[in-house]
Every structure is written in structure tokens, then in C-alpha cells.
Amino acid sequence: MSRPNINQWFKKCKGTKITKKRSVGLRGCPQKKGVCLKVFVCSPKKPNSARRKVVKVRLSNRIRLTAYIPGQIHRLQEHSQVLIRGGRIPDLPGVKYRLVRNKLDLAGLSGRKTARSKYGTKKPDKGC
């Protein structure tokens, strides 16, 4: 039996592609706890125009990264405890994480009717 030539050998070696993780800072965890270092606003990429609220966070595993604060109003300060999850912001380059509303020091939005689970809003009571 003859040995395979180089092209046949390389064809056999091709296995499944290794996909690169998008949220590297979380180290495989769904969420991580962190402390706010700096709360600031920045403007999005070219066609859009707004003031996006962003925070620099030091995670429990000592990694520092920037995360987006969803919703309109927040009361975050420098040493606030926050819970962070994956999810990039297409407008902001380099921001690949979001904060979880209604957990730790970041309160949920009040008076929200749609997409309540994303902003930590409880179901409104029926007024009889």
C-alpha cells in the first residue's frame, strides 16, 4: 500500500473550523460582576448621531473593558457594582458588552411597556 501524497494528506487534515469567541472578557461565563471605573458618553459612528452612555468596568477577574448602558436614565457612579453580559453595540467601535438592568446598583427603567425584560421593568398592575 502506497503512502498518501502531500495534497491528499492536507485534504484529510482539514477538520472543523474553530470559531473565535466574541466576548473574550467574560472568559466563557454568561455574566460577570464588575465595578465601574468611569461613566461617560460618546458619539456613534458616521451616519448616526446621539450621545451613547458608556462605562469602563473592572471585572471580578481584573479585566478592564467598556460596556454600554441600555435605556434612557441611569444613576451609575464611579464605584457602583454592575452585572455585565455579552452583546456588541454596532454604533460604537470597541464596545462588545452591555450592562444588565435591575441587578446590583443599576436600577431598572420605570414606566416601560414594550421589551420590559431587556430593561428590568416589572409588569404594570391592572388598575380596576
Residue frames as a rotation matrix with the C-alpha (Angstrom) as fourth column:
MET 1
0.582 0.813 0.000 0.00
0.813 -0.582 0.000 0.00
0.000 0.000 -1.000 0.00
SER 2
-0.276 -0.721 0.636 1.42
0.697 -0.605 -0.384 3.39
0.662 0.337 0.670 -1.01
ARG 3
-0.489 0.024 -0.872 1.66
0.733 -0.530 -0.426 6.41
-0.473 -0.847 0.242 1.20
PRO 4
0.644 0.751 0.145 -0.60
0.724 -0.538 -0.432 9.45
-0.246 0.383 -0.890 0.55
ASN 5
-0.264 -0.706 0.657 0.91
0.793 -0.546 -0.269 12.37
0.548 0.450 0.705 -1.28
ILE 6
-0.924 -0.228 -0.307 1.02
0.374 -0.701 -0.607 15.84
-0.077 -0.675 0.733 0.27
ASN 7
-0.696 0.709 0.115 -2.26
-0.564 -0.639 0.523 17.07
0.444 0.299 0.845 -1.24
GLN 8
0.071 0.730 -0.680 -4.16
0.069 0.676 0.733 14.01
0.995 -0.099 -0.002 -0.01
TRP 9
-0.418 -0.336 -0.844 -2.61
0.831 0.234 -0.505 14.41
0.367 -0.912 0.181 3.42
PHE 10
-0.998 0.035 -0.042 -3.68
-0.018 -0.935 -0.354 18.06
-0.052 -0.353 0.934 3.71
LYS 11
-0.393 0.914 -0.105 -7.17
-0.486 -0.109 0.867 17.23
0.781 0.392 0.486 2.48
LYS 12
0.061 0.374 -0.926 -7.54
0.537 0.769 0.346 14.72
0.841 -0.518 -0.154 5.31
CYS 13
-0.682 -0.463 -0.566 -6.22
0.716 -0.268 -0.644 17.19
0.146 -0.845 0.515 7.89
LYS 14
-0.751 0.441 0.492 -8.94
-0.315 -0.893 0.321 19.76
0.581 0.086 0.810 7.22
GLY 15
-0.685 0.524 -0.506 -11.26
0.726 0.555 -0.407 19.47
0.068 -0.646 -0.761 10.19
THR 16
0.466 0.884 0.042 -13.97
0.857 -0.462 0.229 21.66
0.222 -0.071 -0.973 11.62
LYS 17
-0.138 -0.475 0.869 -13.23
0.250 -0.866 -0.434 25.38
0.958 0.158 0.239 11.74
ILE 18
-0.365 -0.036 -0.931 -12.55
0.931 -0.042 -0.363 26.82
-0.026 -0.998 0.049 15.16
THR 19
0.382 0.578 0.721 -14.86
0.544 -0.771 0.330 29.77
0.747 0.266 -0.609 15.75
LYS 20
-0.722 -0.680 0.132 -13.44
0.355 -0.527 -0.772 32.76
0.594 -0.510 0.621 17.59
LYS 21
-0.060 0.700 -0.711 -15.29
0.994 -0.022 -0.106 33.86
-0.090 -0.714 -0.695 20.74
ARG 22
0.117 0.181 0.976 -16.79
0.485 -0.868 0.103 37.34
0.867 0.461 -0.189 20.55
SER 23
0.745 0.167 0.645 -16.96
-0.428 -0.622 0.656 38.14
0.511 -0.765 -0.392 24.26
VAL 24
0.090 -0.840 -0.535 -13.44
0.221 0.541 -0.811 37.30
0.971 -0.045 0.234 25.32
GLY 25
-0.517 -0.384 0.765 -13.51
-0.510 -0.579 -0.636 39.30
0.687 -0.719 0.104 28.56
LEU 26
0.380 0.766 0.519 -16.21
-0.901 0.178 0.396 37.14
0.211 -0.618 0.758 30.13
ARG 27
-0.635 -0.767 0.095 -13.99
-0.771 0.623 -0.130 34.03
0.041 -0.156 -0.987 29.91
GLY 28
-0.782 0.324 -0.532 -16.86
0.041 0.878 0.476 31.71
0.621 0.351 -0.701 28.96
CYS 29
-0.741 0.553 -0.381 -19.28
0.508 0.091 -0.856 32.93
-0.439 -0.828 -0.349 31.65
PRO 30
-0.023 0.807 0.590 -22.78
0.946 -0.173 0.274 34.21
0.323 0.564 -0.760 30.74
GLN 31
0.772 0.200 0.604 -22.44
0.039 -0.962 0.269 37.23
0.635 -0.185 -0.750 33.08
LYS 32
-0.186 -0.818 -0.544 -19.77
0.843 0.151 -0.516 38.71
0.505 -0.554 0.662 35.30
LYS 33
0.800 0.409 -0.440 -19.80
0.594 -0.649 0.476 41.18
-0.091 -0.642 -0.761 38.18
GLY 34
-0.177 -0.889 0.422 -17.72
0.853 -0.352 -0.385 44.32
0.491 0.292 0.821 37.98
VAL 35
0.158 0.106 -0.982 -17.04
0.713 -0.700 0.040 47.76
-0.683 -0.706 -0.186 39.44
CYS 36
0.817 0.196 0.542 -17.49
0.534 -0.609 -0.586 50.99
0.215 0.768 -0.603 37.48
LEU 37
-0.178 -0.930 -0.322 -14.29
0.927 -0.268 0.262 52.95
-0.331 -0.252 0.909 36.95
LYS 38
-0.847 -0.105 -0.521 -15.58
-0.049 -0.960 0.275 55.79
-0.529 0.259 0.808 34.75
VAL 39
0.056 0.921 0.385 -19.03
0.794 0.193 -0.577 56.73
-0.606 0.338 -0.720 33.42
PHE 40
-0.609 -0.315 -0.728 -19.03
-0.149 -0.856 0.494 58.83
-0.779 0.409 0.474 30.24
VAL 41
0.609 0.784 0.121 -20.82
0.070 0.099 -0.993 59.47
-0.790 0.613 0.006 26.94
CYS 42
-0.636 -0.767 -0.086 -19.52
-0.012 -0.102 0.995 59.06
-0.771 0.634 0.056 23.41
SER 43
0.132 0.675 -0.726 -20.87
-0.792 -0.369 -0.487 59.61
-0.597 0.639 0.486 19.91
PRO 44
0.460 0.132 0.878 -21.64
0.168 0.958 -0.232 56.77
-0.872 0.255 0.419 17.45
LYS 45
-0.537 -0.698 0.474 -20.18
0.539 0.148 0.829 56.05
-0.649 0.701 0.297 14.01
LYS 46
-0.967 -0.256 0.019 -20.82
0.201 -0.709 0.676 58.08
-0.159 0.657 0.737 10.88
PRO 47
-0.567 0.734 0.374 -24.47
0.251 -0.279 0.927 58.03
0.785 0.619 -0.027 9.75
ASN 48
0.351 0.755 -0.554 -25.89
0.759 0.118 0.641 58.09
0.549 -0.646 -0.531 13.31
SER 49
-0.507 -0.449 0.736 -25.87
-0.060 -0.833 -0.550 60.92
0.860 -0.323 0.395 15.80
ALA 50
0.712 0.688 -0.140 -26.54
0.095 0.104 0.990 60.62
0.696 -0.718 0.009 19.54
ARG 51
-0.130 -0.716 0.686 -24.90
-0.875 -0.242 -0.419 60.59
0.466 -0.655 -0.595 22.98
ARG 52
0.451 0.271 -0.850 -24.41
-0.045 0.959 0.281 56.95
0.891 -0.088 0.445 23.95
LYS 53
0.557 -0.195 0.807 -23.90
-0.827 -0.223 0.517 56.24
0.080 -0.955 -0.285 27.65
VAL 54
0.467 -0.543 -0.698 -20.83
0.027 0.798 -0.602 54.06
0.884 0.262 0.387 28.21
VAL 55
0.806 -0.216 0.551 -18.97
-0.585 -0.147 0.798 52.86
-0.091 -0.965 -0.245 31.30
LYS 56
-0.096 -0.874 -0.477 -15.48
-0.547 0.447 -0.708 51.48
0.832 0.193 -0.521 31.91
VAL 57
0.814 0.478 0.331 -15.69
-0.556 0.473 0.684 48.41
0.170 -0.740 0.651 34.17
ARG 58
-0.496 -0.868 -0.031 -13.14
-0.798 0.470 -0.378 46.34
0.342 -0.162 -0.925 36.08
LEU 59
0.418 0.696 -0.583 -14.47
-0.440 0.717 0.541 42.79
0.795 0.031 0.606 36.31
SER 60
0.837 -0.036 0.546 -14.01
-0.505 0.335 0.795 40.36
-0.212 -0.941 0.262 39.19
ASN 61
0.698 -0.638 0.327 -11.24
0.655 0.752 0.070 38.66
-0.290 0.165 0.943 37.19
ARG 62
0.065 -0.703 -0.709 -9.32
0.325 -0.656 0.681 42.01
-0.943 -0.275 0.186 36.98
ILE 63
-0.499 -0.184 0.847 -10.09
0.865 -0.046 0.500 42.55
-0.053 0.982 0.183 33.27
ARG 64
-0.369 0.357 -0.858 -10.98
0.038 -0.917 -0.397 46.13
-0.929 -0.179 0.325 32.27
LEU 65
-0.711 0.189 0.678 -13.42
0.703 0.167 0.691 46.74
0.018 0.968 -0.251 29.44
THR 66
-0.868 0.464 -0.176 -16.05
-0.457 -0.886 -0.084 49.19
-0.195 0.007 0.981 28.19
ALA 67
-0.671 0.725 0.153 -19.77
0.727 0.684 -0.053 48.39
-0.143 0.075 -0.987 28.34
TYR 68
-0.717 0.519 0.465 -22.95
-0.048 -0.702 0.710 50.08
0.695 0.487 0.529 27.13
ILE 69
-0.851 0.519 -0.078 -25.71
0.083 -0.013 -0.996 51.22
-0.518 -0.855 -0.032 29.50
PRO 70
-0.687 0.639 0.346 -29.08
0.555 0.154 0.817 50.38
0.469 0.753 -0.461 27.89
GLY 71
0.237 0.893 -0.382 -32.09
0.970 -0.195 0.144 52.64
0.054 -0.405 -0.913 28.41
GLN 72
0.454 0.055 0.890 -32.52
0.342 -0.932 -0.117 56.37
0.823 0.357 -0.442 28.89
ILE 73
0.530 -0.158 0.834 -31.86
-0.670 -0.681 0.297 57.14
0.521 -0.715 -0.466 32.55
HIS 74
0.382 -0.409 -0.829 -29.23
0.566 0.813 -0.140 55.70
0.731 -0.416 0.542 34.89
ARG 75
0.852 -0.129 0.507 -27.73
-0.449 -0.680 0.581 56.64
0.269 -0.722 -0.637 38.24
LEU 76
0.695 -0.671 -0.258 -24.35
0.678 0.731 -0.074 54.96
0.238 -0.123 0.963 37.97
GLN 77
0.841 -0.528 0.119 -21.32
-0.539 -0.797 0.272 56.47
-0.048 -0.293 -0.955 39.68
GLU 78
0.106 -0.939 -0.327 -17.67
-0.907 0.043 -0.419 55.61
0.407 0.341 -0.847 39.94
HIS 79
-0.813 -0.521 0.261 -17.74
-0.582 0.706 -0.402 52.70
0.026 -0.479 -0.878 42.44
SER 80
0.205 0.969 0.140 -21.12
-0.938 0.236 -0.255 51.20
-0.280 -0.079 0.957 41.50
GLN 81
-0.647 -0.301 0.701 -21.42
-0.182 0.953 0.242 47.40
-0.741 0.029 -0.671 41.28
VAL 82
0.120 0.668 -0.735 -22.80
-0.950 -0.139 -0.281 46.18
-0.289 0.732 0.617 37.94
LEU 83
0.075 -0.030 0.997 -23.54
0.135 0.991 0.020 42.91
-0.988 0.133 0.078 36.16
ILE 84
-0.192 -0.287 -0.939 -22.18
-0.833 -0.459 0.310 42.66
-0.519 0.841 -0.151 32.63
ARG 85
0.362 0.318 0.877 -23.20
0.211 0.888 -0.409 40.42
-0.908 0.332 0.254 29.72
GLY 86
-0.689 -0.620 0.376 -22.17
0.463 0.022 0.886 39.98
-0.557 0.785 0.272 26.10
GLY 87
0.396 0.813 0.426 -23.73
0.860 -0.167 -0.482 41.83
-0.321 0.558 -0.766 23.17
ARG 88
-0.631 -0.776 0.022 -21.99
0.727 -0.581 0.367 44.33
-0.272 0.248 0.930 20.96
ILE 89
0.353 0.646 -0.676 -23.18
0.233 -0.761 -0.605 47.81
-0.906 0.056 -0.420 20.01
PRO 90
0.309 -0.259 0.915 -22.90
0.940 0.229 -0.253 48.24
-0.144 0.938 0.314 16.22
ASP 91
0.895 0.121 0.429 -22.69
0.227 -0.952 -0.206 52.05
0.383 0.281 -0.880 16.54
LEU 92
0.744 -0.590 0.314 -19.77
-0.650 -0.532 0.543 52.12
-0.153 -0.608 -0.779 18.97
PRO 93
0.452 -0.642 -0.619 -16.43
-0.229 0.587 -0.776 50.63
0.862 0.493 0.119 17.92
GLY 94
-0.586 -0.805 -0.090 -14.78
-0.201 0.252 -0.947 48.54
0.785 -0.537 -0.309 20.63
VAL 95
-0.466 0.507 0.726 -17.89
-0.860 -0.067 -0.505 48.21
-0.207 -0.860 0.467 22.83
LYS 96
-0.548 0.166 -0.820 -18.76
-0.366 0.834 0.414 44.49
0.752 0.527 -0.396 22.94
TYR 97
-0.735 0.244 -0.632 -20.60
0.632 0.583 -0.510 44.27
0.244 -0.775 -0.584 26.26
ARG 98
-0.107 0.766 0.634 -23.85
-0.172 -0.643 0.747 45.51
0.979 -0.030 0.201 27.83
LEU 99
-0.918 -0.095 0.385 -24.92
-0.386 -0.009 -0.922 46.04
0.091 -0.995 -0.028 31.42
VAL 100
-0.499 0.777 -0.384 -27.86
0.617 0.630 0.473 44.12
0.609 -0.001 -0.793 32.91
ARG 101
-0.452 0.421 0.786 -30.61
-0.496 -0.851 0.171 46.43
0.742 -0.313 0.593 34.20
ASN 102
0.521 0.739 0.427 -32.29
-0.696 0.078 0.714 45.88
0.494 -0.669 0.555 37.60
LYS 103
0.701 -0.399 -0.591 -29.30
0.561 0.821 0.112 43.97
0.440 -0.410 0.799 39.01
LEU 104
-0.217 -0.810 -0.544 -26.94
0.975 -0.159 -0.154 45.21
0.038 -0.564 0.825 41.76
ASP 105
-0.467 -0.033 -0.883 -26.61
0.431 -0.881 -0.195 49.03
-0.772 -0.472 0.426 41.62
LEU 106
-0.978 0.132 -0.164 -28.14
-0.209 -0.498 0.841 49.59
0.029 0.857 0.515 38.16
ALA 107
-0.424 0.895 0.136 -31.90
-0.142 0.083 -0.986 50.11
-0.894 -0.438 0.092 38.60
GLY 108
-0.486 0.369 0.792 -34.49
0.834 0.468 0.293 49.08
-0.263 0.803 -0.535 36.03
LEU 109
-0.942 0.217 0.255 -36.47
-0.061 -0.860 0.506 51.53
0.329 0.461 0.824 33.92
SER 110
-0.590 0.799 -0.119 -39.86
0.337 0.110 -0.935 52.59
-0.734 -0.592 -0.334 35.23
GLY 111
0.163 0.802 -0.574 -42.95
-0.333 -0.503 -0.797 53.05
-0.929 0.321 0.185 33.07
ARG 112
-0.687 -0.425 -0.590 -41.75
-0.695 0.144 0.705 50.92
-0.214 0.894 -0.394 30.18
LYS 113
0.341 0.927 0.157 -44.41
-0.757 0.370 -0.539 48.99
-0.558 0.065 0.827 28.23
THR 114
0.941 -0.010 -0.339 -42.51
-0.249 0.659 -0.710 47.08
0.231 0.752 0.618 25.50
ALA 115
0.275 -0.878 -0.391 -39.34
0.129 0.437 -0.890 44.96
0.953 0.194 0.233 25.76
ARG 116
0.744 0.114 0.658 -39.56
-0.566 -0.416 0.712 45.06
0.355 -0.902 -0.245 29.57
SER 117
0.925 -0.380 -0.011 -37.26
0.334 0.798 0.501 42.08
-0.182 -0.468 0.865 30.13
LYS 118
0.258 -0.875 0.409 -34.34
0.748 -0.087 -0.658 43.90
0.611 0.476 0.632 28.48
TYR 119
-0.253 -0.316 0.914 -34.65
-0.115 -0.929 -0.353 46.88
0.961 -0.194 0.199 30.81
GLY 120
-0.822 -0.185 -0.539 -35.65
0.436 0.406 -0.803 45.23
0.367 -0.895 -0.253 34.10
THR 121
-0.664 0.665 0.342 -39.19
-0.703 -0.711 0.017 46.63
0.254 -0.229 0.940 34.30
LYS 122
-0.835 0.451 0.315 -41.89
0.148 0.735 -0.661 44.81
-0.530 -0.506 -0.681 36.28
LYS 123
-0.598 0.710 0.372 -45.30
0.647 0.153 0.747 44.11
0.473 0.688 -0.551 34.77
PRO 124
-0.834 0.302 0.462 -47.68
-0.430 -0.880 -0.201 47.03
0.346 -0.366 0.864 35.45
ASP 125
-0.796 0.603 0.052 -50.64
0.336 0.511 -0.791 46.31
-0.504 -0.612 -0.609 37.74
LYS 126
-0.525 0.714 0.463 -54.12
0.565 -0.114 0.817 46.39
0.636 0.691 -0.344 36.22
GLY 127
-0.977 0.209 0.034 -55.99
-0.178 -0.721 -0.670 49.35
-0.116 -0.660 0.742 37.64
CYS 128
-0.542 0.840 -0.023 -59.57
0.756 0.500 0.422 48.25
0.366 0.212 -0.906 38.41
